[in-house]
Amino acid sequence: MAQAFETDTGFGGAGPLGLIVLTTDETMEPELASVFGPSRVPVYHSRIHFEEEVSPETLGQMEQDLPASAGMLSQNVAFGAIGYGCTSGATVIGPEKIARLVNGVHADVPVTNPISAVVAACRALHAKKIGFLTPYVADVSAMMRQLLEREGFEIADFLSFEEGRDSVVARISEASTLDAIKKVGASDCDVVFASCTNLRAFGIIEEAEAAIGKPVISSNSALAWHMAKLAGKEVRGPGRLFAV
């Protein structure tokens, strides 16, 4: 005989988050878990294939796979927001196109990505001049710089590790990132932005802010903050951004 049962809202509840993660990314999930886990905000993950080498060509190839990856996020969940987790990929493909592709599968859900989140974060912090740090090869960094300038920001200073392999980016030490942030933070900038979801930074953001006296945002801190804002969630994370 079948046992009777009741149903509730499950883990999803009201407005959980969806996140599309690159197959090569080792950093975004643990860093975002430190924001959403303590706040008990469910985050459901999908993966999208990405090659080891970071280039405009490999980044652009993700466009064709986005609908299938978005489709791996459950249709039984009413998402509060969905994030596509690649800063450089969003720059190459275009934030508007990414939103259209995801909304083709999950209609009417707010969609964001790290570069759109960084633009929103800088505006929320009233920053006009950015100290810009990337791990990318030159042509990828240049495309991102151009996007930020089109959005009305000035790049006050720029540094790059110029590493083309995503697996190596995931292993750049936070001490190296901190040192680079201090260097670009010494410029006439209002904020420092450390780009790439695979570049570890959560462990040094607040130390960096104390050292340079300015807000520091990473791709992952901006994405977590923006997804929470879009979904109406109250969360805490590293740095001044989460206070605005």
Sine and cosine of phi, psi and omega as CSV:
sin_phi,cos_phi,sin_psi,cos_psi,sin_omega,cos_omega
0.00,0.00,0.69,-0.72,-0.03,-1.00
-0.95,0.32,0.71,-0.70,0.04,-1.00
-0.98,0.19,0.72,-0.69,0.04,-1.00
-0.94,0.35,0.49,-0.87,0.04,-1.00
-0.50,-0.86,0.30,-0.95,0.09,-1.00
-0.92,-0.40,0.34,-0.94,0.08,-1.00
-0.88,-0.48,0.41,-0.91,0.10,-1.00
-0.71,-0.71,-0.35,-0.94,-0.07,-1.00
-0.99,0.13,-0.05,1.00,-0.01,-1.00
0.93,0.37,-0.23,-0.97,0.05,-1.00
-0.91,0.41,-0.50,0.86,-0.10,-1.00
-0.87,0.50,-0.74,0.68,-0.02,-1.00
0.84,0.54,-0.64,-0.77,-0.03,-1.00
-0.99,-0.10,0.91,-0.40,0.15,-0.99
0.90,0.44,0.81,0.58,0.12,-0.99
-0.93,0.37,0.11,-0.99,-0.08,-1.00
-0.95,-0.32,0.51,-0.86,0.12,-0.99
-0.91,-0.42,0.56,-0.83,-0.06,-1.00
-0.63,-0.78,0.82,-0.57,0.05,-1.00
-0.99,-0.16,0.89,-0.46,-0.17,-0.99
-0.91,-0.40,0.67,-0.74,0.07,-1.00
-0.91,0.41,0.55,-0.83,0.03,-1.00
-0.89,0.45,-0.40,0.92,-0.03,-1.00
-1.00,-0.02,-0.11,0.99,-0.11,-0.99
-0.99,0.14,0.80,-0.60,0.01,-1.00
-0.91,-0.41,-0.02,1.00,-0.20,-0.98
-0.92,-0.40,-0.63,0.77,-0.15,-0.99
-0.88,0.48,-0.71,0.71,-0.06,-1.00
-0.89,0.46,-0.76,0.65,0.03,-1.00
-0.91,0.41,-0.57,0.82,0.01,-1.00
-0.93,0.36,-0.70,0.72,0.01,-1.00
-0.93,0.36,-0.48,0.88,0.07,-1.00
-0.89,0.46,-0.50,0.87,0.02,-1.00
-0.95,0.32,-0.31,0.95,0.07,-1.00
-1.00,-0.04,-0.78,0.63,-0.14,-0.99
-1.00,0.09,-0.48,0.87,-0.01,-1.00
-0.87,0.50,-0.81,0.59,-0.01,-1.00
-0.88,0.47,-0.45,0.90,0.01,-1.00
-1.00,0.02,0.01,1.00,0.03,-1.00
0.84,0.54,0.66,0.75,0.08,-1.00
-0.99,-0.17,0.92,-0.40,-0.02,-1.00
-0.92,0.40,0.67,-0.74,0.07,-1.00
-0.79,-0.61,0.86,-0.52,0.01,-1.00
-0.97,-0.23,0.76,-0.65,-0.15,-0.99
-0.95,-0.31,0.57,-0.82,0.22,-0.97
-0.80,-0.60,0.30,-0.95,0.03,-1.00
-0.90,-0.44,0.48,-0.88,0.11,-0.99
-0.76,-0.65,0.70,-0.71,-0.08,-1.00
-0.91,0.41,0.66,-0.75,0.10,-1.00
-0.56,-0.83,0.59,-0.80,0.01,-1.00
-0.97,0.23,0.27,-0.96,-0.01,-1.00
-0.93,0.38,-0.62,0.78,-0.04,-1.00
-1.00,0.10,0.77,-0.64,0.01,-1.00
-1.00,-0.05,0.91,-0.42,0.02,-1.00
-0.51,-0.86,0.29,-0.96,0.07,-1.00
-0.82,0.57,-0.57,0.82,-0.03,-1.00
-0.93,0.36,-0.75,0.66,-0.02,-1.00
-0.93,0.37,-0.56,0.83,0.04,-1.00
-0.91,0.41,-0.68,0.73,-0.01,-1.00
-0.91,0.41,-0.44,0.90,-0.02,-1.00
-0.90,0.43,-0.36,0.93,-0.01,-1.00
-0.93,0.36,-0.34,0.94,-0.02,-1.00
-0.81,0.59,-0.70,0.71,-0.07,-1.00
-0.94,0.34,-0.39,0.92,-0.05,-1.00
-1.00,-0.08,-0.15,0.99,-0.08,-1.00
-0.88,0.48,-0.72,0.69,0.00,-1.00
-0.85,0.53,-0.66,0.75,0.00,-1.00
-0.92,0.40,-0.64,0.77,0.02,-1.00
-0.92,0.39,-0.66,0.75,0.07,-1.00
-0.89,0.46,-0.56,0.83,0.01,-1.00
-0.93,0.37,-0.30,0.96,0.07,-1.00
-0.98,0.19,-0.15,0.99,0.16,-0.99
-0.99,0.10,0.72,-0.69,-0.18,-0.98
-0.84,0.54,0.69,-0.72,0.12,-0.99
-0.98,0.19,-0.12,0.99,0.00,-1.00
-1.00,0.01,0.03,1.00,-0.05,-1.00
-0.91,-0.42,0.74,-0.67,0.06,-1.00
-1.00,0.00,1.00,-0.02,-0.11,-0.99
-0.93,0.36,0.64,-0.77,0.11,-0.99
-0.99,0.16,-0.46,0.89,0.06,-1.00
-0.20,-0.98,0.46,-0.89,0.08,-1.00
-0.80,-0.60,0.73,-0.68,0.03,-1.00
-0.93,-0.38,0.70,-0.71,0.17,-0.99
-0.99,-0.13,0.88,-0.48,-0.26,-0.97
-1.00,-0.08,0.87,0.50,0.10,-0.99
-0.51,-0.86,0.91,-0.42,-0.04,-1.00
-0.92,0.40,-0.78,0.62,-0.03,-1.00
-0.94,0.34,-0.58,0.82,0.05,-1.00
-0.89,0.45,-0.66,0.75,0.04,-1.00
-0.91,0.42,-0.56,0.83,0.03,-1.00
-0.92,0.39,-0.71,0.70,-0.05,-1.00
-0.94,0.33,-0.74,0.67,-0.05,-1.00
-0.96,0.27,-0.63,0.78,-0.03,-1.00
0.96,-0.29,0.80,-0.60,-0.03,-1.00
-0.84,0.54,-0.62,0.78,-0.03,-1.00
-0.92,0.39,-0.65,0.76,0.01,-1.00
-0.92,0.40,-0.64,0.77,0.04,-1.00
-0.86,0.50,-0.71,0.71,0.01,-1.00
-0.88,0.48,-0.66,0.75,0.01,-1.00
-0.90,0.44,-0.67,0.74,-0.03,-1.00
-0.91,0.41,-0.67,0.74,0.02,-1.00
-0.94,0.35,-0.67,0.74,0.00,-1.00
-0.93,0.36,-0.31,0.95,0.12,-0.99
-0.91,0.41,-0.34,0.94,0.02,-1.00
-0.96,-0.28,-0.66,0.75,0.00,-1.00
-0.86,-0.51,1.00,0.03,-0.11,-0.99
-0.91,0.41,0.61,-0.79,0.14,-0.99
0.92,0.39,0.20,0.98,0.07,-1.00
-1.00,0.00,0.74,-0.67,0.09,-1.00
-0.86,0.51,0.73,-0.68,-0.03,-1.00
-0.85,-0.52,0.70,-0.72,0.07,-1.00
-0.67,-0.74,0.04,-1.00,0.00,-1.00
-0.41,-0.91,0.21,-0.98,-0.11,-0.99
-0.89,0.46,-0.62,0.78,-0.05,-1.00
-0.95,0.32,-0.62,0.78,0.10,-1.00
-0.91,0.42,-0.61,0.80,0.03,-1.00
-0.91,0.41,-0.62,0.79,0.03,-1.00
-0.91,0.42,-0.67,0.74,0.05,-1.00
-0.86,0.50,-0.73,0.69,0.02,-1.00
-0.90,0.44,-0.64,0.77,-0.02,-1.00
-0.91,0.41,-0.70,0.71,-0.01,-1.00
-0.89,0.45,-0.62,0.78,0.04,-1.00
-0.93,0.37,-0.63,0.78,0.04,-1.00
-0.90,0.43,-0.50,0.86,0.03,-1.00
-1.00,0.01,0.03,1.00,-0.01,-1.00
0.85,0.53,0.59,0.81,-0.01,-1.00
-1.00,-0.06,0.69,-0.72,0.04,-1.00
-0.90,-0.43,-0.50,0.86,-0.03,-1.00
-0.92,-0.39,0.80,-0.59,-0.10,-0.99
-0.93,-0.37,0.76,-0.65,0.28,-0.96
-1.00,0.05,0.86,-0.50,-0.27,-0.96
-0.90,-0.44,0.84,-0.55,0.03,-1.00
-0.84,-0.54,0.76,-0.65,0.08,-1.00
-0.72,-0.69,0.29,-0.96,0.17,-0.98
-0.99,-0.14,0.01,1.00,-0.27,-0.96
-0.99,0.14,0.27,-0.96,0.20,-0.98
-0.94,0.34,0.28,-0.96,-0.25,-0.97
-0.86,0.50,-0.68,0.73,-0.10,-1.00
-0.94,0.35,-0.54,0.84,0.05,-1.00
-0.94,0.34,-0.70,0.72,0.04,-1.00
-0.87,0.49,-0.64,0.77,-0.03,-1.00
-0.89,0.45,-0.65,0.76,0.01,-1.00
-0.90,0.44,-0.65,0.76,0.00,-1.00
-0.93,0.36,-0.65,0.76,0.04,-1.00
-0.87,0.49,-0.68,0.73,0.02,-1.00
-0.88,0.47,-0.64,0.77,0.03,-1.00
-0.89,0.46,-0.72,0.69,0.00,-1.00
-0.89,0.46,-0.61,0.79,0.03,-1.00
-0.93,0.37,-0.60,0.80,0.07,-1.00
-0.90,0.44,-0.49,0.87,0.03,-1.00
-0.98,0.18,-0.02,1.00,0.11,-0.99
0.98,-0.19,0.15,0.99,-0.01,-1.00
-0.99,-0.10,0.47,-0.88,0.10,-0.99
-0.97,-0.24,0.72,-0.69,0.07,-1.00
-1.00,0.02,0.96,-0.27,-0.08,-1.00
-0.97,0.25,-0.54,0.84,0.04,-1.00
-0.35,-0.94,0.39,-0.92,-0.09,-1.00
-0.58,-0.82,0.69,-0.72,0.13,-0.99
-0.67,-0.74,0.49,-0.87,0.07,-1.00
-0.61,-0.80,0.58,-0.81,0.14,-0.99
-0.98,0.21,-0.27,0.96,0.05,-1.00
0.79,0.61,0.76,0.65,0.02,-1.00
-0.95,-0.32,0.80,-0.60,-0.06,-1.00
-1.00,-0.08,-0.16,0.99,-0.05,-1.00
-0.97,-0.24,0.83,-0.55,-0.10,-1.00
-0.90,0.43,-0.56,0.83,0.00,-1.00
-0.91,0.41,-0.52,0.86,0.04,-1.00
-0.96,0.26,-0.62,0.78,0.04,-1.00
-0.84,0.55,-0.65,0.76,0.00,-1.00
-0.90,0.44,-0.28,0.96,-0.04,-1.00
-0.94,-0.33,0.11,0.99,0.15,-0.99
-0.91,0.40,0.80,-0.60,-0.10,-0.99
-0.93,0.37,0.50,-0.86,0.07,-1.00
-0.90,0.44,-0.48,0.88,0.07,-1.00
-0.89,0.45,-0.64,0.77,0.05,-1.00
-0.91,0.41,-0.66,0.75,0.04,-1.00
-0.91,0.42,-0.66,0.76,0.04,-1.00
-0.88,0.48,-0.70,0.72,0.00,-1.00
-0.88,0.48,-0.68,0.73,0.00,-1.00
-0.92,0.38,-0.63,0.78,0.04,-1.00
-0.88,0.48,-0.66,0.75,0.03,-1.00
-0.88,0.48,-0.60,0.80,-0.01,-1.00
-0.93,0.37,-0.77,0.64,0.00,-1.00
-0.95,0.32,-0.46,0.89,0.02,-1.00
-0.94,0.34,-0.28,0.96,0.05,-1.00
-0.97,0.23,-0.17,0.99,0.01,-1.00
-0.98,0.19,0.05,-1.00,0.03,-1.00
-0.99,0.14,0.89,0.45,-0.01,-1.00
-0.92,-0.39,0.33,-0.94,0.06,-1.00
-1.00,-0.09,-0.41,0.91,-0.06,-1.00
-0.45,-0.89,0.46,-0.89,0.14,-0.99
-0.93,-0.36,0.74,-0.67,0.03,-1.00
-0.90,-0.43,0.89,-0.46,0.08,-1.00
-0.98,-0.19,0.94,-0.35,-0.15,-0.99
-1.00,0.02,0.42,-0.91,0.12,-0.99
0.97,-0.24,0.83,-0.55,0.00,-1.00
-0.93,0.37,-0.28,0.96,0.00,-1.00
-1.00,-0.07,-0.07,1.00,0.01,-1.00
-1.00,0.00,0.89,-0.45,-0.04,-1.00
-0.94,0.34,0.72,-0.69,-0.02,-1.00
-0.49,-0.87,-0.30,0.95,-0.11,-0.99
-0.84,0.53,-0.51,0.86,-0.05,-1.00
-0.97,0.25,-0.21,0.98,-0.07,-1.00
-0.79,-0.61,0.02,1.00,-0.05,-1.00
-0.85,0.52,-0.75,0.66,-0.06,-1.00
-0.94,0.34,-0.58,0.81,0.09,-1.00
-0.89,0.45,-0.66,0.75,0.02,-1.00
-0.90,0.43,-0.68,0.74,0.03,-1.00
-0.88,0.47,-0.64,0.76,0.03,-1.00
-0.91,0.42,-0.57,0.82,-0.04,-1.00
-0.96,0.28,-0.62,0.78,-0.09,-1.00
-0.97,-0.22,-0.21,0.98,0.02,-1.00
0.95,0.32,0.43,0.90,-0.04,-1.00
-0.63,-0.78,0.38,-0.93,0.07,-1.00
-0.91,0.42,0.56,-0.83,0.08,-1.00
-0.81,-0.59,0.79,-0.62,0.07,-1.00
-0.81,-0.58,0.54,-0.84,0.11,-0.99
-0.91,-0.42,0.19,-0.98,0.08,-1.00
-0.82,0.57,-0.68,0.73,-0.06,-1.00
-0.96,0.28,-0.60,0.80,0.03,-1.00
-0.93,0.37,-0.65,0.76,0.03,-1.00
-0.90,0.43,-0.68,0.73,-0.01,-1.00
-0.90,0.43,-0.71,0.71,0.01,-1.00
-0.88,0.48,-0.71,0.70,0.01,-1.00
-0.87,0.49,-0.71,0.70,-0.07,-1.00
-0.95,0.32,-0.65,0.76,0.06,-1.00
-0.87,0.49,-0.68,0.73,0.02,-1.00
-0.89,0.46,-0.69,0.73,0.02,-1.00
-0.88,0.48,-0.73,0.69,-0.02,-1.00
-0.89,0.46,-0.57,0.82,-0.03,-1.00
-1.00,-0.01,-0.05,1.00,-0.01,-1.00
0.95,0.32,0.56,0.83,-0.02,-1.00
-0.98,-0.22,0.60,-0.80,0.10,-1.00
-0.99,-0.12,0.89,-0.46,-0.01,-1.00
-0.68,-0.73,0.24,-0.97,0.09,-1.00
-0.85,-0.53,0.60,-0.80,0.02,-1.00
-0.48,-0.88,-0.02,-1.00,-0.08,-1.00
-0.97,0.23,0.69,-0.72,0.14,-0.99
0.99,-0.13,0.17,-0.99,-0.07,-1.00
-0.91,0.41,-0.42,0.91,-0.05,-1.00
-0.82,0.58,-0.64,0.77,-0.10,-0.99
-0.97,0.25,0.00,1.00,0.08,-1.00
-1.00,-0.09,-0.08,1.00,-0.02,-1.00
-0.94,-0.33,0.00,0.00,0.00,0.00
